[in-house]
């Protein structure tokens, strides 16, 4: 793993996305992280730099085509070659179907599916000339089954999974490893702690996912030799039913 190569994390939030960025930085990658507001990334980039890593923050709306084209061009031209790209935007919302407005459905699809398409396309564009690289899409339980109240989220996550499958079949023979992870369970986040205290209490029994442990699996996906690539990986706590 080369220190001049870049790991791009689209949607580097305070939990999973941030953990993924820190983990790749520890592997020696220059990390480029995005959120809609670059200033929100200051704690993450600061922590990476404090550990001796290199990180660059970008304010970028992943739903905007021109912004995503500029992002990957900027990284390739001014920072280094993109070796791995992680799409980690969530957009998890819950509404009864009769209360799901067209605006909500469209926005969730844009965030969790269309933005994934733009990310995957631009990552492929810069990786294909080198015939190598890894693109990882973060999925969810909703990637496999649409639960009550999650019509918008499930629709978007189903679409993201289909995108990942199509890209894997197209790009795999050209040297690009495309993977889709299904995060099947609650993650240790402020949202879970504040809104689902009973579920969060299971943390003491390893009953919710640790973002650092998710990040470790992403690094392992990137490390896989091409004669044994994983396309779909599901991660869940030992006590989670499925």
C-alpha positions as CSV (number, residue, x, y, z in Angstrom):
1,X,0.0,0.0,0.0
2,X,1.6,3.2,-1.2
3,X,1.8,6.4,0.8
4,X,1.2,8.5,-2.3
5,X,-2.1,6.8,-3.1
6,X,-5.4,8.2,-2.1
7,X,-8.5,6.9,-0.4
8,X,-11.6,9.0,-1.0
9,X,-14.5,8.7,1.5
10,X,-17.8,10.2,0.3
11,X,-19.9,10.9,3.3
12,X,-17.3,10.9,6.1
13,X,-19.6,11.4,9.1
14,X,-18.8,11.2,12.7
15,X,-19.2,7.4,13.0
16,X,-18.7,4.9,10.2
17,X,-17.3,7.2,7.5
18,X,-14.9,8.8,9.9
19,X,-13.7,5.4,11.1
20,X,-13.1,4.3,7.6
21,X,-11.1,7.4,6.8
22,X,-8.9,7.0,9.9
23,X,-8.3,3.4,9.2
24,X,-7.1,4.0,5.6
25,X,-4.9,6.8,6.9
26,X,-3.2,4.4,9.3
27,X,-2.5,2.2,6.3
28,X,-0.5,5.1,4.8
29,X,-3.1,6.5,2.4
30,X,-3.7,10.1,1.9
31,X,-7.3,10.4,2.8
32,X,-9.7,12.8,1.0
33,X,-13.0,13.1,2.9
34,X,-16.2,14.9,1.9
35,X,-19.3,16.3,3.5
36,X,-21.6,19.0,2.2
37,X,-19.9,21.5,4.6
38,X,-16.1,21.2,4.7
39,X,-15.9,22.8,8.2
40,X,-17.8,19.9,9.6
41,X,-14.8,17.7,8.7
42,X,-12.3,19.6,10.9
43,X,-12.4,17.3,13.9
44,X,-11.9,14.3,11.6
45,X,-9.0,15.7,9.6
46,X,-7.5,17.0,12.8
47,X,-7.6,13.6,14.5
48,X,-6.0,12.0,11.4
49,X,-3.2,14.5,11.3
50,X,-2.6,14.2,15.0
51,X,-1.9,10.5,14.4
52,X,0.6,11.3,11.7
53,X,-1.7,10.8,8.7
54,X,-2.5,13.1,5.8
55,X,-6.1,14.2,5.2
56,X,-7.8,16.7,3.0
57,X,-11.4,18.0,3.5
58,X,-13.8,18.8,0.7
59,X,-17.2,20.5,0.9
60,X,-19.1,18.7,-1.8
61,X,-22.7,17.9,-2.5
62,X,-22.4,14.3,-3.9
63,X,-25.8,14.8,-5.7
64,X,-24.3,17.4,-8.0
65,X,-22.6,16.0,-11.1
66,X,-20.3,19.0,-11.8
67,X,-19.1,18.9,-8.2
68,X,-18.2,15.3,-8.3
69,X,-16.4,15.6,-11.6
70,X,-14.4,18.5,-10.1
71,X,-13.7,16.5,-6.9
72,X,-12.1,13.6,-8.6
73,X,-10.2,15.8,-11.1
74,X,-8.9,17.9,-8.2
75,X,-7.7,14.8,-6.2
76,X,-6.1,13.2,-9.2
77,X,-4.3,16.3,-10.4
78,X,-3.3,17.9,-7.2
79,X,-3.1,15.1,-4.5
80,X,-2.5,11.7,-5.9
81,X,-4.0,8.7,-7.7
82,X,-7.2,7.3,-6.3
83,X,-6.7,3.8,-5.2
84,X,-9.9,3.3,-3.2
85,X,-13.3,5.0,-3.1
86,X,-15.9,4.5,-0.4
87,X,-19.5,5.7,-0.8
88,X,-21.0,6.0,2.6
89,X,-24.0,8.4,2.5
90,X,-26.9,7.0,4.5
91,X,-30.2,9.0,4.1
92,X,-32.1,6.8,6.5
93,X,-35.6,8.2,7.1
94,X,-38.9,6.6,8.2
95,X,-42.3,7.8,7.2
96,X,-45.7,6.0,6.6
97,X,-46.3,5.6,2.9
98,X,-49.1,8.2,2.9
99,X,-46.9,10.7,4.6
100,X,-43.9,10.2,2.3
101,X,-43.9,13.2,0.1
102,X,-42.5,13.3,-3.4
103,X,-39.8,15.7,-2.2
104,X,-38.7,13.2,0.6
105,X,-38.6,10.2,-1.7
106,X,-36.7,12.1,-4.4
107,X,-34.2,13.6,-1.9
108,X,-33.5,10.2,-0.3
109,X,-33.0,8.6,-3.8
110,X,-30.7,11.4,-4.8
111,X,-28.6,11.0,-1.6
112,X,-28.4,7.3,-1.4
113,X,-28.6,6.1,-5.0
114,X,-27.9,8.9,-7.5
115,X,-25.0,10.2,-5.5
116,X,-23.7,6.6,-5.5
117,X,-23.9,6.5,-9.2
118,X,-21.9,9.7,-9.6
119,X,-19.3,8.5,-7.1
120,X,-18.9,5.1,-8.8
121,X,-18.8,6.6,-12.3
122,X,-16.1,9.2,-11.4
123,X,-14.1,6.7,-9.4
124,X,-14.2,4.3,-12.4
125,X,-13.2,7.0,-14.8
126,X,-9.9,7.7,-13.0
127,X,-9.1,4.0,-12.0
128,X,-9.7,2.4,-15.4
129,X,-6.6,3.8,-17.1
130,X,-4.5,2.1,-14.3
131,X,-6.6,-1.1,-14.4
132,X,-6.8,-1.3,-10.6
133,X,-8.6,0.1,-7.7
134,X,-11.4,-0.6,-5.2
135,X,-14.9,0.9,-5.0
136,X,-17.0,0.1,-1.9
137,X,-20.6,1.0,-1.5
138,X,-22.1,1.0,2.0
139,X,-25.5,-0.7,2.1
140,X,-27.9,-1.5,4.9
141,X,-30.6,-4.0,6.0
142,X,-32.9,-2.1,3.6
143,X,-30.7,-3.2,0.7
144,X,-32.3,-6.6,1.0
145,X,-35.8,-6.0,2.4
146,X,-38.1,-3.1,2.6
147,X,-39.4,-2.7,6.1
148,X,-42.6,-0.9,7.1
149,X,-42.2,2.8,6.9
150,X,-39.0,2.7,4.9
151,X,-40.2,3.0,1.3
152,X,-37.9,5.8,0.3
153,X,-34.8,4.4,2.1
154,X,-35.4,0.9,0.8
155,X,-36.0,2.0,-2.7
156,X,-32.7,4.0,-2.7
157,X,-30.7,1.2,-1.1
158,X,-32.1,-1.4,-3.5
159,X,-31.0,0.8,-6.3
160,X,-27.5,1.3,-4.9
161,X,-27.1,-2.5,-4.6
162,X,-28.1,-3.0,-8.2
163,X,-25.6,-0.3,-9.2
164,X,-22.9,-2.1,-7.3
165,X,-23.7,-5.4,-9.0
166,X,-23.7,-3.9,-12.5
167,X,-20.5,-2.1,-11.9
168,X,-18.8,-5.2,-10.5
169,X,-19.7,-7.3,-13.6
170,X,-18.5,-4.5,-15.9
171,X,-15.4,-3.4,-14.1
172,X,-14.1,-6.6,-12.4
173,X,-12.7,-8.0,-15.7
174,X,-10.9,-4.6,-16.1
175,X,-9.1,-4.9,-12.8
176,X,-11.5,-2.8,-10.6
177,X,-12.8,-4.4,-7.4
178,X,-16.4,-3.3,-6.7
179,X,-17.9,-4.4,-3.4
180,X,-21.1,-3.8,-1.6
181,X,-21.4,-4.1,2.2
182,X,-24.7,-4.8,4.0
183,X,-24.6,-3.2,7.5
184,X,-27.3,-5.3,9.1
185,X,-27.8,-3.8,12.6
186,X,-27.6,-0.7,14.7
187,X,-24.2,1.2,14.7
188,X,-22.6,2.9,17.7
189,X,-23.6,6.4,16.9
190,X,-25.0,9.5,18.7
191,X,-28.3,8.9,16.8
192,X,-28.7,5.4,18.2
193,X,-27.7,6.5,21.7
194,X,-30.2,9.4,21.7
195,X,-33.1,7.8,19.9
196,X,-32.9,4.1,20.8
197,X,-31.4,3.8,24.3
198,X,-32.6,0.2,24.7
199,X,-30.7,-0.8,21.6
200,X,-27.7,1.2,22.5
201,X,-27.6,-0.6,25.9
202,X,-26.7,-3.7,23.9
203,X,-23.3,-2.2,23.2
204,X,-21.9,-3.7,26.4
205,X,-22.7,-7.2,25.0
206,X,-21.3,-6.4,21.5
207,X,-24.9,-6.1,20.3
208,X,-24.4,-3.1,18.1
209,X,-21.7,-2.5,15.4
210,X,-18.5,-0.7,16.2
211,X,-17.6,1.7,13.4
212,X,-13.9,0.8,13.8
213,X,-14.7,-2.8,13.2
214,X,-16.6,-2.0,10.1
215,X,-13.7,0.1,8.9
216,X,-11.4,-2.9,9.4
217,X,-13.4,-5.0,7.1
218,X,-13.3,-2.3,4.4
219,X,-9.5,-2.3,4.5
220,X,-9.5,-6.1,4.2
221,X,-11.8,-5.8,1.2
222,X,-9.3,-3.5,-0.5
223,X,-6.4,-5.9,0.4
224,X,-8.0,-9.0,-1.2
225,X,-6.1,-10.6,-4.0
226,X,-8.0,-10.5,-7.3
227,X,-8.3,-14.3,-7.4
228,X,-10.5,-14.2,-4.3
229,X,-12.5,-11.0,-4.4
230,X,-15.7,-10.5,-2.3
231,X,-18.5,-8.6,-4.0
232,X,-21.0,-8.6,-1.2
233,X,-20.2,-8.6,2.5
234,X,-22.8,-8.6,5.3
235,X,-21.9,-7.4,8.8
236,X,-24.1,-7.8,11.8
237,X,-23.8,-8.3,15.6
238,X,-23.8,-11.9,16.8
239,X,-27.2,-11.5,18.4
240,X,-28.9,-9.8,15.3
241,X,-31.5,-12.0,13.6
242,X,-31.6,-12.3,9.9
